[in-house]
Amino acid sequence: MTLRAGKFYFPFDRPLIMGIVNVTPDSFSDGGRFFTSESAVEHALKLMEEGADILDVGGESTRPGAEEISVEEELRRVLPVVEALAVRGLPVSIDTQKPLVIKEALAAEACMINDVNALQAEGAMELAAASEAAICFVHRQGTAKTMQSAPYYDDVVAEVKAFLLARVEAALLAGIDRSRFILDPGFGFGKTQAHNIRLISALPALAAMGYPILAGLSRKRMLGEITGRAPDERLAASVAAAIIAVQKGAAIVRVHDVAATRDALAVIGALKEKI
C-alpha cells in the first residue's frame, strides 16, 4: 500500500511515525508546553529532525472530560502553525473535528485530516472530497466530555470494525479514493482498559480490512494504569506499546516521543529477519 496525502506519497515499506504537536493549554500529557505558535513550530521542527514522517497539529484537547472550544479559538491556535510548517514543504495533518478548521487548514496546505469524529459533522465529508488530503477516520464512542463515563460494547472489535467500514463506504460514495484512507480504532476514546487491550489483540483483524491502521497509544491512561506512572513518565511504556502495535499490523504510530520510537522501530526492522 501507498498512502496518498495531498502532494505527498507514503509507501508502507516501514511503519510511519506521526509526531504530535499539541497547541493546547490542557492536553493530558503536554498541554501548555507548546501553546504559542513559535514554540509549537519549534517543537514540530524538532520532531521532524528526530524522524517524524507526518506532523499532527491539534488545537483542541480530546482528552476525556475536555471542554469544547470555539472555532475561532481553535483557528487562532492552529492556523499559524499549519501555515509555518506547510510553507517549509513539510507534511502536516490537522487534528480537528470542526469543518471550518478543516477548510482553513486545507487552504493552508495541510495534507491530512485527522478527525476524531470521522467526518460526521455537516460539510466535513464534502470538504475532504474536494481536496486531495489523506483522511484518518477515528472511532470514538460519545464525545470528549462523556466518552469515559460508562463505555459499553457487546463486541468492541466487531462494533469498531463496522463503524470504520461504514465511514469508508460513505467516503467512497463521496468520490474519495481509497488510497487516501487511514483507520484508527481510537484507543482510549470511549473504551475501558479491557476494550483497549482487546483492540490491540485484534489489530491483525483490523489491518486485514485492507486499509492502513493508525495506533495512538502514546502516554495514554491505559499505560498509566499498567505502570502506575504519570503521563510524562511513560516513555518506555509508550515505545513498548508502539512496537507491539506495529508487530500486530499497525502501519502508523502517533507518538509524542519520536526519536525513541524511531530508534526502537529501526532496531526491530533491522533484526526481525536475522534472529
C-alpha angles and dihedrals in degrees: 000000000000122000116224113210112169107289091349128089120194118195115205096227085125135010115284121229120218112199117214118233108182112189091187140110094218114036110138097247112023105009111157097012094100100021097132120073091239095052092044092052091046090051092048092052089050090052090052090051089051092055109274114158096196132020115220110205118194133172102183123063115236094190115131110282095015118153119236116247129211123270089242093055093046091051091048089055103043110026098072089049094049090047094048093050098041093051087059089058094251125147107251128188119198113220103206144116097205118101094213091053089049090051095050094043091051089050087054088054102258105167099205139041115212104189122179086193092055095232093298095131116101110276096007096107091048091053091051092048092052091054135060094229124130115248128218110201109203126197116225131165110215124339132301088264095053110017098101097041096094113335112192135179133172087211114000096194095048092045095048091048092049093050095048093046090050090054090048090052091050090051093048090051088052088058099255115147117241091231087077098057129108123175124211120188089207105237108211094009101117096334135119122222089264091052092051093050091047090052092050089052089050097051092108089057092047092049089050088068085082102247130100112266122219118207117201106187101130114139091336126160092255088064090048090053090054098043103026089229131134119249095263090050096056100090097116092043092049094050091048090050092049091051092050092047092052093046088054094050111279111146096193132033121199108212146166095210105058102166096052092044092048092051093048093049091046091055092047091048094049097046106035093086094043105051 
